Structure formats: C-alpha cells, structure tokens
Amino acid sequence: MITDIMSSQSNKECVKKPSIIFNSFQKLFLCLLVGVVVWLIPPPEGMDIRAWRTFAIFLYTLLGMILKPIPVGAITLSSLFFLVLTNILTFKDAFSGFSAPIVWLIVLAFFIARGFIKTGLGMRIAYRLMALLGKNTLGMAYGIVFTDWILSCAIPSVTARAGGVIYPVLTSLSQGFGSHPNENPKKMGSYLILTIFQCGAITSAMFLTAMAGNPMIQSIALANGFSLSWGMWALAAIVPGLISLLLIPIVLYKLFPPTIKRTPEAKTFALAKLNELGKMTYGEWVMVVAFVLMITLWILSPFIGVSATVTALGGLLLLVFSNVLTWDDILKEKGAWDTLIWFASLVVIASALNQFGFIQWFSDNVKGYVSGMSWQVGFLLIALIYYYSHYLFASNIAHIASMYAPFLVLSIAIGTPPALAVLTLGFFSSLFGSLTTYGSGPAPIFFSSGYVSTKDWWRFGFLISIMNITIWLGIGSVWWRILGLI
C-alpha cells in the first residue's frame, strides 16, 4: 500500500534499543552543528546575509533528509521554524509553499492513486499488463517506460503523468507479485519504482509538451535569438532519449536487480486474477470516467486554461461525490499529508535561496572560473554546474527560472554554438530532476512509496546522471550535428 508507514514499530524498536536513540541524537546534533557552523561563517563579499543564513538552514535540512535522525517532515518543518524564528521570513512567507499548485498536485496524485487501488482498477490494469508483457520483470519495466513515453508527448505535466497515471499502475503491478514496501520490496517493486522514476526524467526531456518548464525554455531561447519548435525539440531528443530509455532499465536490472527475474507463469496468473475480478464494478467505471476526464483535460490544458492541479482536484471530487473514495480514505492517506509538509517546506527554502540572491551569486561566481578557457571546456563546466546545482532545488521550474537564462547567455558569450547551448541546458532541465528525493514533482510521490531507501535513491540518481550526461551531451551532440543544428 502507498501509506504503509511503520512508525509505531520504529518507536518500539527505539524503546528496546537505547543505542538507536543515542545514534539518532548524534545524527540530529551533526545536522544542527553543520547548520550552525555555516551560519556563523561570515557570508561571501556582496552576498545578502539572509541568503547565507538560508543556505545554512538548507544544509541542515539536506543533511537531515539524508541521515534521517527524525522523520523528514519534522526536519523540514523545523527548518521553517528556524527561518521564522530568525526573521529571515515572515510566518506567511515561510508557509506559502503549502498553497503552491505543484505541491497540491503531488498530494492529489496520492489520493487518485488510492482510488485506483481501492476500486481494483489499478490491479485490473496491472494484470492486463502482466498478461501482455509478463515473461520477465525487465519486459514489464520496458512496457511501462514506453507507455510513459507515449503519454509524455501530450500530457504537459510530468507530475500528473507519472504520479496520477503511471504510479498507481506501478504499485498495483508490484503488489500483484507480492512485493510491498515493508514486505519483499526487492522482489519487484524496488526495481520498478527506481527504474520508472529515472526513465520519467528522460520522457520529460523528449517533447516540448512533456514538462511544464519546457515552454519556458523555448521562450528564453527565442529571446536569445534561437527558435525552437515542437518538431525540432522532438527530433533533437529522439536519438539520445531512446538510447537512455533502452539502457536505464537494463543497467538498473544488473546493478539493482529484482529477486524475481523470469515470470513465465505471469500470463496464466494474470488471466486467473482477471477472471477472479469478474466484470467491471461501479467504482471501477467511475474511476475510468475520472481517469479519462483528467487525461483529456491535462492534454487540453494549454488550450482551455485549466491547470493540471485544478484538473486533479476535479477528478478527486468526482471520486468523493460518487462515494468511490470516502473522506476517511483521504484523511488516512498518511503518505500524502507527510509529503505535503516536507515538500512544501523544501519549495519555500529553495525559493528563499533564489529570492535573497544566493542563486544569482552562485551563477555570477561561475563566470570567473570559465573566463579564459576554450568554449568546449568552459561549456562543459557550465553544463555540469547547471546539472548538479539541482541538488539545491525542489522544482525543475524554479531551477529553470533562476538559472537557465544566465547560464545560456554565459555559454553563448564564451563561444558555444547557440543550438548546442540551448538544447543541452534545455534537456538537462528535465534530466536533473532524477537526482534527489525532492528535485521534481514525481520524486516525492515515488520515493514516499517506501520501496527504495534514501541511500539507494541518491546513489543511483548520481550514477544514472553520469550515464545521461554522457549520452545526451556526447551522442546527442553528434546527432544534432547530423541534423545540421550545430
């Protein structure tokens, strides 16, 4: 289940093992110590003191999310407390993230996923997928990955697509083979969750309409004299994108393997389960209507002006009004409410870093390191800094809004071919969303499923980033030259 949280079990273990409590206090002390030390260091010349102190709180938060001395929600909520206590932000500003549409879209995706599971529609779809692609776990992974790829050309919200469409089917598929977050996670669910999440960043980069930040990149590129059409974007992305989508599942299959590999009995098993489910129920039909309605409105969103978040809210209300989901179902969805707290808090901290000029200071200082270099070396350094600075962001769009334009201007200024700069930084603006547990809309949804540990999430996020950079900047640039773009 999405919200199987073993907090009570953890508390019992802490009572039985005092050393765990001691270790937790040590970890919390380390997080606070790092934040305090950075806080006390004088800020770099020309930097607003508020920017530096926000950065200190960010480091405390980031370390707390990695070490997890206390629940992540408590860590991030304490960060907001420190921002208000030290007068860096007002209470209103500190909690403004709780009204952010992207945050609520994530929360609503949890509720919609609950509808798929409760009605059994998600399981029905999962069994149908098993019947079609069930020879092995790798084949099932490829089937879901390329389903996401097809949807990405029309659904302009990666969060809506991955969280509201792919994720419910994914969890149902894993549970169909007895793989749950707290019971046999590595049987299948861990591999599928990590693989589909990593591939979701690739599908987001492959179409202009696949991610909400892509049109922003298009407009910035146009302002700098480079016209980027839908067709050009798709053509430029097709070769590196398909290579990444083909390699990621097999690489993770080798490095992070499921314990179930071959599933020759899956088709028979799936057909038997479909027979047990019988005909579609009332709840499933309502879920289908809500699902089709949301997909349609997400596709038409650019034309009718209805945001993805409003669409998701409408879909949820349809489920509630039709009694497919009860209000108790929503209140008991612990994963959604936990995510609301920690992701909203991270959005606020990231916005404060940008608001007080830390990101601008960071961008300006990069210029000093690339002056005098050849454009090839300089651009490689700029691209890598742009990519890995996403560790500071809780949103692709926030990162694009604050850093894409200055880094693009700087790249072109040192002699980088405009098309190479526009395309590389543009595609990286989706790819870097797979680095962390908070760096993109789908990240907290997939991570909060509980199938993958924080350590594995960050470790493979970095590993896959190296592979993606090599493919998109290496093979991609060759492909773009063949197309005559550079």
C-alpha positions, 0 to 999 in steps of 0.5 A, a space after each residue: 500500500 502507498 501509506 504503509 508507514 511503520 512508525 509505531 514499530 520504529 518507536 518500539 524498536 527505539 524503546 528496546 534499543 537505547 543505542 538507536 536513540 543515542 545514534 539518532 541524537 548524534 545524527 540530529 546534533 551533526 545536522 544542527 552543528 553543520 547548520 550552525 557552523 555555516 551560519 556563523 561563517 561570515 557570508 561571501 563579499 556582496 552576498 545578502 546575509 539572509 541568503 547565507 543564513 538560508 543556505 545554512 538552514 538548507 544544509 541542515 535540512 539536506 543533511 537531515 533528509 539524508 541521515 534521517 535522525 527524525 522523520 523528514 517532515 519534522 526536519 523540514 518543518 523545523 527548518 521553517 521554524 528556524 527561518 521564522 524564528 530568525 526573521 529571515 521570513 515572515 510566518 506567511 512567507 515561510 508557509 506559502 509553499 503549502 498553497 503552491 499548485 505543484 505541491 497540491 498536485 503531488 498530494 492529489 496524485 496520492 489520493 487518485 492513486 488510492 482510488 485506483 487501488 481501492 476500486 481494483 482498477 489499478 490491479 485490473 490494469 496491472 494484470 492486463 499488463 502482466 498478461 501482455 508483457 509478463 515473461 520477465 520483470 525487465 519486459 514489464 519495466 520496458 512496457 511501462 517506460 514506453 507507455 510513459 513515453 507515449 503519454 509524455 508527448 501530450 500530457 504537459 505535466 510530468 507530475 500528473 503523468 507519472 504520479 496520477 497515471 503511471 504510479 498507481 499502475 506501478 504499485 498495483 503491478 508490484 503488489 500483484 507479485 507480492 512485493 510491498 514496501 515493508 514486505 519483499 520490496 526487492 522482489 519487484 517493486 524496488 526495481 520498478 519504482 527506481 527504474 520508472 522514476 529515472 526513465 520519467 526524467 528522460 520522457 520529460 526531456 523528449 517533447 516540448 509538451 512533456 514538462 511544464 518548464 519546457 515552454 519556458 525554455 523555448 521562450 528564453 531561447 527565442 529571446 536569445 535569438 534561437 527558435 525552437 519548435 515542437 518538431 525540432 525539440 522532438 527530433 533533437 531528443 529522439 536519438 539520445 532519449 531512446 538510447 537512455 530509455 533502452 539502457 536505464 532499465 537494463 543497467 538498473 536490472 544488473 546493478 539493482 536487480 529484482 529477486 524475481 527475474 523470469 515470470 513465465 507463469 505471469 500470463 496464466 496468473 494474470 488471466 486467473 486474477 482477471 477472471 477472479 475480478 469478474 466484470 467491471 464494478 461501479 467504482 471501477 467505471 467511475 474511476 475510468 470516467 475520472 481517469 479519462 476526464 483528467 487525461 483529456 483535460 491535462 492534454 487540453 490544458 494549454 488550450 482551455 486554461 485549466 491547470 493540471 492541479 485544478 484538473 486533479 482536484 476535479 477528478 478527486 471530487 468526482 471520486 468523493 461525490 460518487 462515494 468511490 473514495 470516502 473522506 476517511 480514505 483521504 484523511 488516512 492517506 498518511 503518505 500524502 499529508 507527510 509529503 505535503 509538509 516536507 515538500 512544501 517546506 523544501 519549495 519555500 527554502 529553495 525559493 528563499 535561496 533564489 529570492 535573497 540572491 544566493 542563486 544569482 551569486 552562485 551563477 555570477 561566481 561561475 563566470 570567473 572560473 570559465 573566463 579564459 578557457 576554450 568554449 568546449 571546456 568552459 561549456 562543459 563546466 557550465 553544463 555540469 554546474 547547471 546539472 548538479 546545482 539541482 541538488 539545491 532545488 525542489 522544482 525543475 521550474 524554479 531551477 529553470 527560472 533562476 538559472 537557465 537564462 544566465 547560464 545560456 547567455 554565459 555559454 553563448 558569450 564564451 563561444 558555444 554554438 547557440 543550438 548546442 547551448 540551448 538544447 543541452 541546458 534545455 534537456 538537462 532541465 528535465 534530466 536533473 530532476 532524477 537526482 534527489 528525493 525532492 528535485 521534481 514533482 514525481 520524486 516525492 510521490 515515488 520515493 514516499 512509496 517506501 520501496 527504495 531507501 534514501 541511500 539507494 535513491 541518491 546513489 543511483 540518481 548520481 550514477 544514472 546522471 553520469 550515464 545521461 550526461 554522457 549520452 545526451 551531451 556526447 551522442 546527442 551532440 553528434 546527432 544534432 550535428 547530423 541534423 545540421 543544428 550545430 
